[in-house]
Amino acid sequence: MQGRLLVGLVATWLVIIGLLLGVAWGIGQTLVRDANVTHLGYQAEMLSRALQDRIDQRFNALSRFTDQLAEGTDAEIAGRLKGNRSLLADFEGVVIIDADGVVIADLPEVAGRIGLETSSREFFPMMRHSPWPLVSRPFMGRASLQPLVMMLVPRFTVDGEFDGMVGGLLNLAHGQFFRSIASQTFQHQGHVAIFTAEGEPIFVPDSLTGHVKTLQRLNPEDFQLALDGWQGETRHELDGESMLVAYRQVWQADWVVALMMPRRSVIAPLHAFLERLWWTWLVAALLMLLVTRWWVGRQLTPLHRLEQQIAEIGSGARQQLALSTSLRELIQVSDAFNHLEYERSEALYRLREREAFLNAILGSTPTGMFVADLKGDVTYLNDALLAMLGLGSVASTDDLWQHIHEDDLEDARDLWRHALRQGSDFLRQLRMRDSDGEVLWVEVHASLVRGSDKPLGIVGTVKDITERRHQEALRRWEAEHDPLTGLLNRRGFERRLEEALADFTKTGTPSALILFDLDHFKPVNDEGGHALGDELLRRVSQVVAWETRGSDHLGRQGGDEFGLLLPSCTQEHAERIAESLRDAVARVSVSQAEKEYFVTASIGLTQFMDGDDSIATVLARADAASYAAKHGGRNAVVVHRDRVERGADSSVF
């Protein structure tokens, strides 16, 4: 039977070789092109991943350096930058930019760079309002006069406020980052170009300059799709030449990699090979098949019996090898295999016992637990975690990731990949959704488990901390809100007043402050009791809140005193709001024992003014205006101005 099989194989190969040689000129071009397209796509994928790794490496270096920075003077921060010259291994230069967009430190020092204003650059407002690292669009350095891109990492104060950024400069013309790409020439004269997502060239080798200009001018559909995020292989006709092009994305930098290969380079090796080896190949293939048939027939019969018995052991139909042969080498192989199979069976039995014991422990643990391999793929979830998320008994890695809240997903993926690369712990609080869509706050902690000489896998815990998060949020709210009215208390109101004054000092945006207390409130408390007084305060709070804007901040200062902060509000508008508040309060009433109680408001109004150095100054003006309204007849609005005037409806001083 073996002989018949070999004869059939030889005949089949002869037929296949004859067919290939007969139709090579017809289909060879297509086969080679497809193979090269696949290979080109593989090379583009490797290059895009290499670029991604380089960018991640540099972002990690900037992030580690940013973590070392603390609050200090510009000179202290510049000193810390000079002490980290190792950053120049990854960048042509490093700058530190403050929260106003001014360069306060650079490395190496370039004349004219300190003090440069960057707030007009497109990257500054993006970084100011986003906590994520960013790769800028290409720009011309005003100090270095070189084409640059900048890798940026934001800085924050201990209170979480934006405090500027750290930027690493990459030189497009002479930098090591892009020079190393220029040195890469791929098989069949392929070359690489890099674009921004807007189609602006970042890196173009000299050999591709003309083709890239033509590509931008023609702007074919596949090129537009690649700029929108598509990845794949296509063909372009550029300058009368057919080019195979593979597009890949570098997501972290929002770049598009284009690997180009002329089609003539694909076909040339096939033509040359067929021209030189047509008859030689055919004769050699026939001789090789004939010799192989004879040699295999004599040598492989015992080996096939060995292969068959090994397969039977693998399927469980046989326990040991039992070969009848005179070949000493095969007998030795058989004995060694039987010994190894015995040891393997014993080890497998012990392993299954330990696995069952471990599964029992993990299954009885009330804390959610999971096990993952070194690539990060989850291989086990215990019953507590399955119940927490409402997963079935068979759950995959994708099932687990799909339950992470969409706002936390990308950040969690990035941290998970970083932990896998560095072999460090993964520790994060994030939101997940159970099978009913309910949001859970969980704390995930995963660690690498090491054996005697190498890592074995990853074990992690998942704790439900939803109740704890709710309690923390409630405590934060209660710390700044009045329990009776739900308005801001004095502490919360003054904090927002300090923030508004800081914005006014920086931008000069007009803002106003209103303070008022209730007239005739004491009789309500004395005659109706504190319960009636509290009810009146709640009603006043409601009607005043209806008269304010969504951006305003209303607070109860204590007793019957209230404050209203009006950000980005002119004095004329603030006066109209104050009058509407006075009219609304005058309509509020409560009744008890057939007696109805009314109150009015004595309102003081002031604008933020140049020279205000603290909220105490602004509060004092508004309080003085409210006092004037109280002693001027009550139920009035008094506006604090620099000179004394009096109007028909409100007092001013």
Secondary structure, 3 states (H helix, E strand, C coil): CHHHHHHHHHHHHHHHHHHHHHHHHHHHHHHHHHHHHHHHHHHHHHHHHHHHHHHHHHHHHHHHHHHHCCCCCHHHHHHHHHCCHHHHHCCCEEEEECCCCEEEEEECCCCCCCCCECCCCCHHHHHHCCCCCEECCCEECCCCCCEEEEEEEEEECCCCCEEEEEEEEEECCCCHHHHHHHCCCEHHHEEEEEEECCCCEEECCHHHHHHHHHHHHHCCHHHHHHHCCCCEEEEEEECCEEEEEEEEEEHHHCEEEEEEEEHHHHHHHHHHHHHHHHHHHHHHHHHHHHHHHHHHHHHCHHHHHHHHHHHHHHHCCCCCCCCCCCCHHHHHHHHHHHHHHHHHHHHHHHHHHHHHHHHHHHHHCCCEEEEECCCCCEEEECHHHHHHHCCCCCCCHHHHHHCECHHHHHHHHHHHHHHHHHCCCEEEEEEEECCCCCEEEEEEEEEEEECCCCEEEEEEEEEECHHHHHHHHHHHHHHCECCCCCCECHHHHHHHHHHHHHHHHHHCCCCEEEEEEEECHHHHHHHHCHHHHHHHHHHHHHHHHHHCCCCCEEEEEECCEEEEEECCCCHHHHHHHHHHHHHHHHCCEEEECCEEEECEEEEEEEECCCCCCCHHHHHHHHHHHHHHHHHCCCCEEEECCCCCCECCCCEEC
